[in-house]
Amino acid sequence: MPYSEHKTNPYDKEHAENILSVSSLNRMARSLLESNFPAVIVEGEISNLAIPSSGHWYLTLKDKSSQIRCAMFVNRNRMVRFKPQNGNQIIVRGRLSIYEGRGDYQLILDGMEEAGDGALQRAFEQLKAKLLGEGLFADTQKQTMLSHYQHVGVITSATGAAIQDILSIFARRFPATRITLLPVAVQGKEAADEIVHAIQLANKLSEKLGIEALIVGRGGGSLEDLQAFNEERVARAIFASELPICSAVGHEVDFTIADFVADLRAPTPSAAAEQLSPDQAEYLDLLIAYNTQFQSAIKLAIRQGTQRLTWIAKQLKHPDRRLQEQSQNLDRLDLRLRKAMKTLISAQRSELMQARRGLLASSPKQLLERNHIRLSASRSRLGQSLRTQLAAHRSNLTALSRSLNSVSPLSTLARGYSITYDSTLKVIHSK
């Protein structure tokens, strides 16, 4: 139970259970510090740096009025990118704790970086992560950079070595390339704004001046010297540029935010000039090769033409001979034509006779005669059939008449018989 929660005097000898050992007190204080200050970032100057054989680092971090002991264990200090020395201004990350053995209040370090360039590097990493998340580094957003432009704009210092290197490379490789310098400050407070303005101006005047691509860069330097090319506004101006941009900042080992956003990154200004210019020696070699190839093709064409002309000349004949050959050929064709005409006429005459016979066979007169014969025969058969049926019906009628007469009452009456009725119309059977 914390001492502040005791209702009675915690120092009373009767409350022996409240008495702490030194180890317990240090342990409680350590727990309180570590739970309330689990992660702090502190800037200060190194003093009393000690590196024993264990590999751990022990130092005092101080400012003008205070100091604090620090410890950085070997598994953490291996990741530090510089060698710390007394007097270095550094930024550290760690947690507050107490070394229980001596009761020393100390800072256990997890990370360390130099305060000057370290802060710039931290800002660099933060901006890099931000722009990467927004897609400004994506390859799909980059324009294609060609190896040959007629007009290239260069945004750099007018007095620096970078412009001299670029002009020298273009003059050596392809002097026909037109270079337009847009001078800017490449370091200092105004540098970033001037670079942004130059990029925007080059895009605005691109059609008027004929600028096809830009080189943005400078020579090498410290991280602070290159800071203008790590500014967010410069990165966004490069990304928004309609002209393709080659970034050429520093030496091969230097990387800036501009390098990641640009359509092409060159390790040095000289390399940028080489990448945007063809080698005139290669063009000369190519021209010589084309000339040799052209001469060979012409010689081959002339040789083939001569051979063809010789062959055609051998095929030529005297006009009289050709006329004789054509006359004989014409006679032969005339005979073939006459024979073919006779054959054709004979075949057509045979077809005509066959058609005539077919036409006669299907003449309407013959068809009428045949139908008349069939009609007469049918009429004769019909009359005979009618006479036969009339005779049969007459015979049947006679037979029926005889049968009717045999049963007729008239016949009975004719033989002297009668049927007599009384006044009530009853048949009289006896007198």
C-alpha positions as CSV (number, residue, x, y, z in Angstrom):
1,M,0.0,0.0,0.0
2,P,1.5,3.4,-1.0
3,Y,2.5,5.6,1.9
4,S,0.0,8.3,0.9
5,E,-2.8,5.9,1.6
6,H,-1.9,5.2,5.2
7,K,-4.3,6.7,7.7
8,T,-1.9,6.4,10.5
9,N,1.6,7.7,10.8
10,P,3.7,5.4,8.6
11,Y,6.8,6.2,10.7
12,D,5.3,4.8,13.9
13,K,7.5,2.0,15.3
14,E,4.4,0.0,15.9
15,H,3.9,-0.3,12.1
16,A,6.9,-2.4,11.4
17,E,5.3,-3.8,8.3
18,N,5.8,-0.4,6.6
19,I,9.6,-0.5,7.0
20,L,11.3,-0.9,3.5
21,S,14.6,-2.3,2.6
22,V,16.9,-0.2,0.4
23,S,16.4,-2.8,-2.4
24,S,12.7,-2.6,-2.1
25,L,12.7,1.1,-2.2
26,N,14.9,1.3,-5.3
27,R,12.8,-1.4,-6.9
28,M,9.6,0.6,-6.3
29,A,11.1,3.8,-7.5
30,R,12.4,2.0,-10.6
31,S,8.9,0.6,-11.3
32,L,7.4,4.1,-11.0
33,L,9.9,5.7,-13.3
34,E,9.7,3.0,-16.0
35,S,5.9,2.9,-16.0
36,N,5.5,6.7,-16.2
37,F,8.4,7.4,-18.6
38,P,8.5,4.4,-20.9
39,A,9.7,6.4,-23.9
40,V,11.4,9.8,-23.9
41,I,13.5,11.7,-26.5
42,V,16.3,14.0,-25.1
43,E,18.9,16.2,-26.7
44,G,22.2,17.0,-25.0
45,E,26.0,16.8,-25.1
46,I,28.0,13.7,-24.5
47,S,30.5,13.8,-21.6
48,N,32.2,11.1,-19.4
49,L,31.8,8.5,-22.3
50,A,33.0,5.1,-21.1
51,I,33.1,1.9,-23.3
52,P,34.2,-1.1,-21.1
53,S,35.2,-4.5,-22.5
54,S,31.5,-5.6,-22.3
55,G,30.7,-3.3,-25.2
56,H,28.1,-1.3,-23.3
57,W,28.2,2.5,-23.5
58,Y,28.0,4.6,-20.4
59,L,27.9,8.4,-20.6
60,T,26.5,11.6,-19.1
61,L,24.1,13.6,-21.2
62,K,24.2,17.3,-20.2
63,D,23.1,20.8,-21.2
64,K,23.9,24.1,-19.7
65,S,22.3,23.5,-16.3
66,S,21.7,19.8,-15.8
67,Q,22.9,16.3,-16.6
68,I,21.7,12.7,-16.5
69,R,23.6,9.4,-16.5
70,C,22.9,7.2,-19.5
71,A,23.5,3.6,-20.4
72,M,23.3,2.0,-23.9
73,F,23.7,-1.8,-24.0
74,V,25.6,-3.5,-26.7
75,N,22.6,-5.0,-28.4
76,R,21.3,-1.4,-29.0
77,N,24.5,0.5,-29.7
78,R,25.4,-1.8,-32.6
79,M,22.7,0.0,-34.6
80,V,24.2,3.5,-34.1
81,R,25.6,4.8,-37.4
82,F,28.4,7.0,-36.0
83,K,31.1,6.8,-33.4
84,P,30.1,8.9,-30.4
85,Q,32.7,11.1,-28.7
86,N,32.7,13.5,-25.8
87,G,31.4,16.9,-26.9
88,N,29.0,15.5,-29.6
89,Q,25.5,17.0,-29.6
90,I,23.1,14.0,-29.9
91,I,19.5,13.1,-29.7
92,V,18.6,9.9,-27.8
93,R,15.5,7.8,-27.3
94,G,15.0,5.7,-24.2
95,R,13.3,5.1,-20.9
96,L,13.9,6.4,-17.4
97,S,15.0,3.9,-14.8
98,I,17.1,3.4,-11.6
99,Y,20.2,1.3,-11.3
100,E,19.2,-0.5,-8.1
101,G,22.7,-1.5,-7.1
102,R,23.7,2.1,-6.5
103,G,20.3,3.9,-6.6
104,D,21.5,5.9,-9.5
105,Y,18.8,7.7,-11.6
106,Q,19.6,7.0,-15.3
107,L,18.3,6.9,-18.8
108,I,18.4,3.5,-20.6
109,L,19.1,4.4,-24.3
110,D,17.4,2.5,-27.2
111,G,18.6,4.8,-30.0
112,M,21.1,7.6,-30.7
113,E,21.7,10.0,-33.6
114,E,23.6,13.2,-34.2
115,A,21.6,16.3,-33.4
116,G,22.4,18.3,-36.5
117,D,22.3,16.0,-39.5
118,G,20.3,13.6,-37.4
119,A,17.3,15.9,-37.2
120,L,17.6,16.5,-40.9
121,Q,17.8,12.8,-41.5
122,R,14.7,12.2,-39.4
123,A,12.8,14.9,-41.4
124,F,14.1,13.3,-44.6
125,E,12.7,9.9,-43.6
126,Q,9.4,11.3,-42.5
127,L,8.9,13.2,-45.8
128,K,10.0,10.2,-47.8
129,A,7.4,8.0,-46.1
130,K,4.7,10.6,-46.6
131,L,5.3,11.1,-50.3
132,L,5.8,7.4,-50.8
133,G,2.3,6.8,-49.3
134,E,0.9,9.4,-51.6
135,G,2.3,7.6,-54.7
136,L,4.8,10.4,-55.8
137,F,7.5,7.8,-56.2
138,A,5.5,5.3,-58.2
139,D,7.0,4.2,-61.5
140,T,3.5,4.5,-63.1
141,Q,3.6,8.2,-62.5
142,K,7.0,8.8,-64.1
143,Q,7.5,10.1,-67.6
144,T,9.8,8.4,-70.1
145,M,13.2,10.0,-70.4
146,L,14.8,9.8,-73.9
147,S,18.5,9.5,-74.7
148,H,18.4,12.5,-77.1
149,Y,16.8,15.9,-76.8
150,Q,17.3,18.9,-79.0
151,H,16.8,21.4,-76.2
152,V,17.5,20.7,-72.5
153,G,16.9,23.1,-69.6
154,V,19.3,23.0,-66.6
155,I,18.3,24.2,-63.2
156,T,21.4,24.7,-61.0
157,S,23.8,27.3,-59.8
158,A,25.3,29.5,-62.5
159,T,28.7,29.5,-60.7
160,G,28.9,25.9,-59.5
161,A,30.9,23.1,-61.0
162,A,27.7,21.2,-61.9
163,I,26.8,23.5,-64.9
164,Q,30.4,23.3,-66.2
165,D,30.4,19.5,-66.0
166,I,27.1,19.4,-67.8
167,L,28.2,21.8,-70.6
168,S,31.4,19.9,-71.0
169,I,29.7,16.5,-71.4
170,F,27.2,17.9,-73.9
171,A,29.9,19.6,-75.9
172,R,31.9,16.4,-76.1
173,R,29.1,14.0,-76.8
174,F,26.6,15.9,-78.9
175,P,27.4,19.7,-79.2
176,A,24.2,20.2,-81.3
177,T,22.1,20.0,-78.2
178,R,20.8,23.4,-77.1
179,I,21.3,24.1,-73.4
180,T,19.3,26.8,-71.5
181,L,20.4,27.6,-67.9
182,L,17.8,28.6,-65.3
183,P,20.1,29.8,-62.6
184,V,19.1,29.2,-58.9
185,A,20.6,29.1,-55.5
186,V,21.2,25.4,-54.6
187,Q,21.6,25.9,-50.9
188,G,20.3,28.3,-48.3
189,K,16.9,29.6,-47.3
190,E,15.9,30.9,-50.7
191,A,17.1,27.8,-52.6
192,A,13.9,25.8,-52.5
193,D,11.7,28.6,-53.6
194,E,14.0,29.5,-56.5
195,I,14.1,25.9,-57.7
196,V,10.3,25.6,-57.6
197,H,10.0,28.9,-59.5
198,A,12.5,27.7,-62.1
199,I,10.7,24.5,-62.7
200,Q,7.4,26.3,-63.1
201,L,8.9,28.9,-65.4
202,A,10.5,26.2,-67.6
203,N,7.1,24.5,-68.0
204,K,5.4,27.8,-68.8
205,L,8.0,28.7,-71.5
206,S,8.5,25.2,-72.8
207,E,6.6,25.7,-76.0
208,K,8.0,29.2,-76.7
209,L,11.6,28.1,-76.1
210,G,11.3,24.6,-77.3
211,I,12.6,23.0,-74.0
212,E,12.0,19.3,-74.1
213,A,13.5,18.1,-70.7
214,L,15.0,19.4,-67.5
215,I,18.1,18.6,-65.4
216,V,17.7,19.7,-61.8
217,G,20.8,19.3,-59.7
218,R,24.0,20.4,-58.0
219,G,27.3,19.0,-56.8
220,G,27.9,17.0,-53.7
221,G,27.8,18.2,-50.1
222,S,26.6,17.5,-46.6
223,L,23.0,16.6,-45.8
224,E,22.5,20.2,-44.8
225,D,23.9,21.5,-48.1
226,L,21.5,19.3,-50.0
227,Q,18.5,20.2,-47.9
228,A,16.9,22.4,-50.7
229,F,16.4,19.2,-52.7
230,N,14.7,17.5,-49.7
231,E,12.0,20.1,-49.4
232,E,8.4,19.0,-49.9
233,R,7.5,22.0,-52.2
234,V,10.4,21.1,-54.5
235,A,9.3,17.4,-54.6
236,R,5.7,18.5,-55.5
237,A,7.0,20.9,-58.2
238,I,9.0,18.1,-59.8
239,F,6.0,15.7,-59.6
240,A,3.7,18.4,-61.2
241,S,6.1,19.2,-64.0
242,E,4.8,18.4,-67.5
243,L,8.4,18.4,-68.7
244,P,10.3,15.2,-67.9
245,I,12.9,15.9,-65.2
246,C,16.3,14.2,-64.5
247,S,17.5,14.7,-60.9
248,A,21.3,15.0,-60.6
249,V,22.1,15.9,-57.0
250,G,25.4,15.3,-55.3
251,H,27.6,12.3,-55.7
252,E,26.7,8.7,-56.3
253,V,26.1,8.0,-52.6
254,D,23.9,11.0,-52.1
255,F,20.1,10.5,-52.3
256,T,17.5,13.2,-52.0
257,I,13.7,13.4,-52.1
258,A,14.1,15.0,-55.6
259,D,15.8,11.8,-56.8
260,F,12.8,9.6,-55.8
261,V,10.2,11.9,-57.3
262,A,12.1,12.7,-60.6
263,D,11.4,10.8,-63.7
264,L,15.1,9.7,-63.9
265,R,17.8,9.8,-61.2
266,A,21.4,10.4,-62.3
267,P,24.2,9.8,-59.7
268,T,26.0,13.0,-60.8
269,P,25.4,16.1,-63.0
270,S,27.9,14.6,-65.5
271,A,26.0,11.3,-65.6
272,A,22.8,13.3,-66.2
273,A,24.3,14.9,-69.3
274,E,25.5,11.6,-70.5
275,Q,22.1,10.0,-70.1
276,L,20.3,12.8,-72.0
277,S,22.8,13.0,-74.9
278,P,23.8,10.6,-77.5
279,D,27.5,10.0,-78.3
280,Q,28.4,11.7,-81.5
281,A,31.1,9.1,-82.0
282,E,28.5,6.4,-82.0
283,Y,26.5,8.5,-84.6
284,L,29.6,8.8,-86.7
285,D,30.3,5.0,-86.5
286,L,26.6,4.4,-87.4
287,L,26.8,6.8,-90.3
288,I,30.0,5.1,-91.6
289,A,28.3,1.7,-91.3
290,Y,25.2,2.9,-93.1
291,N,27.5,4.4,-95.9
292,T,29.3,1.1,-96.3
293,Q,26.0,-0.8,-96.3
294,F,24.6,1.7,-98.9
295,Q,27.6,1.3,-101.2
296,S,27.4,-2.5,-101.0
297,A,23.7,-2.4,-101.8
298,I,24.3,-0.1,-104.8
299,K,27.1,-2.3,-106.2
300,L,24.8,-5.3,-105.8
301,A,21.9,-3.6,-107.5
302,I,24.2,-2.5,-110.4
303,R,25.6,-6.0,-110.8
304,Q,22.1,-7.6,-110.7
305,G,20.8,-5.0,-113.2
306,T,23.7,-5.7,-115.6
307,Q,23.1,-9.4,-115.4
308,R,19.4,-8.9,-116.1
309,L,20.1,-6.5,-119.0
310,T,22.4,-9.1,-120.6
311,W,19.8,-11.8,-120.3
312,I,17.1,-9.6,-121.8
313,A,19.4,-8.7,-124.7
314,K,20.0,-12.3,-125.4
315,Q,16.2,-12.8,-125.5
316,L,15.7,-10.1,-128.1
317,K,15.0,-11.2,-131.8
318,H,15.0,-9.4,-135.2
319,P,11.5,-7.9,-136.0
320,D,11.2,-9.8,-139.3
321,R,11.8,-13.1,-137.5
322,R,9.3,-12.2,-134.8
323,L,6.7,-11.2,-137.4
324,Q,7.2,-14.5,-139.2
325,E,6.8,-16.4,-136.0
326,Q,3.7,-14.4,-135.1
327,S,2.3,-15.0,-138.6
328,Q,2.8,-18.7,-138.3
329,N,1.3,-18.7,-134.9
330,L,-1.7,-16.7,-136.2
331,D,-2.3,-19.2,-139.0
332,R,-2.2,-22.0,-136.5
333,L,-4.6,-20.3,-134.3
334,D,-6.9,-19.6,-137.2
335,L,-7.0,-23.3,-138.1
336,R,-7.8,-24.2,-134.5
337,L,-10.5,-21.6,-134.4
338,R,-12.1,-22.8,-137.7
339,K,-12.0,-26.4,-136.5
340,A,-13.4,-25.4,-133.1
341,M,-16.2,-23.5,-134.9
342,K,-17.2,-26.4,-137.0
343,T,-17.2,-28.7,-134.1
344,L,-19.3,-26.3,-132.1
345,I,-21.8,-25.8,-135.0
346,S,-22.1,-29.6,-135.5
347,A,-22.8,-30.1,-131.9
348,Q,-25.3,-27.3,-131.8
349,R,-27.1,-28.7,-135.0
350,S,-27.3,-32.1,-133.3
351,E,-28.7,-30.5,-130.2
352,L,-31.2,-28.6,-132.4
353,M,-32.4,-31.8,-134.1
354,Q,-32.8,-33.5,-130.8
355,A,-34.8,-30.6,-129.5
356,R,-37.0,-30.6,-132.7
357,R,-37.8,-34.3,-132.2
358,G,-38.6,-33.7,-128.6
359,L,-40.8,-30.8,-129.6
360,L,-42.7,-32.9,-132.2
361,A,-43.1,-35.7,-129.7
362,S,-44.8,-33.2,-127.4
363,S,-46.9,-31.4,-130.1
364,P,-50.4,-30.2,-129.0
365,K,-52.0,-31.8,-132.1
366,Q,-50.8,-35.2,-131.3
367,L,-51.7,-34.7,-127.7
368,L,-55.3,-33.7,-128.7
369,E,-55.6,-36.7,-131.1
370,R,-54.6,-39.1,-128.3
371,N,-57.0,-37.4,-125.9
372,H,-59.8,-37.6,-128.5
373,I,-59.2,-41.4,-128.9
374,R,-59.2,-41.9,-125.2
375,L,-62.4,-39.8,-124.9
376,S,-64.2,-41.8,-127.6
377,A,-63.2,-45.0,-125.9
378,S,-64.4,-43.7,-122.6
379,R,-67.7,-42.5,-124.2
380,S,-68.2,-46.0,-125.7
381,R,-67.5,-47.7,-122.4
382,L,-69.8,-45.3,-120.6
383,G,-72.8,-46.0,-123.0
384,Q,-72.2,-49.7,-122.7
385,S,-72.1,-49.4,-119.0
386,L,-75.4,-47.4,-119.0
387,R,-77.2,-49.9,-121.2
388,T,-76.0,-52.8,-119.0
389,Q,-77.2,-51.0,-115.9
390,L,-80.6,-50.1,-117.4
391,A,-81.2,-53.7,-118.5
392,A,-80.3,-55.0,-115.0
393,H,-82.7,-52.4,-113.4
394,R,-85.5,-53.3,-115.9
395,S,-85.1,-57.0,-115.1
396,N,-85.2,-56.2,-111.3
397,L,-88.3,-54.1,-111.8
398,T,-90.2,-56.8,-113.6
399,A,-89.3,-59.4,-110.9
400,L,-90.5,-57.0,-108.2
401,S,-93.8,-56.3,-110.1
402,R,-94.5,-60.0,-110.3
403,S,-93.8,-60.5,-106.6
404,L,-96.1,-57.5,-105.8
405,N,-98.9,-58.7,-107.9
406,S,-98.8,-62.1,-106.3
407,V,-99.5,-60.7,-102.9
408,S,-101.7,-57.8,-103.9
409,P,-105.4,-57.7,-102.5
410,L,-106.5,-56.6,-105.9
411,S,-105.5,-60.0,-107.2
412,T,-107.5,-61.7,-104.5
413,L,-110.5,-59.6,-105.2
414,A,-110.2,-60.3,-108.9
415,R,-110.6,-64.0,-108.1
416,G,-114.1,-63.3,-106.4
417,Y,-113.1,-62.7,-102.8
418,S,-114.0,-59.6,-100.7
419,I,-113.9,-58.3,-97.2
420,T,-117.3,-57.1,-95.8
421,Y,-117.7,-54.7,-92.8
422,D,-120.9,-54.1,-90.7
423,S,-122.2,-50.7,-89.8
424,T,-119.6,-50.5,-87.0
425,L,-116.9,-51.3,-89.4
426,K,-116.3,-54.7,-88.0
427,V,-115.3,-57.5,-90.4
428,I,-118.3,-59.9,-91.0
429,H,-117.0,-63.5,-90.9
430,S,-120.4,-65.3,-91.5
431,K,-123.8,-64.7,-92.7
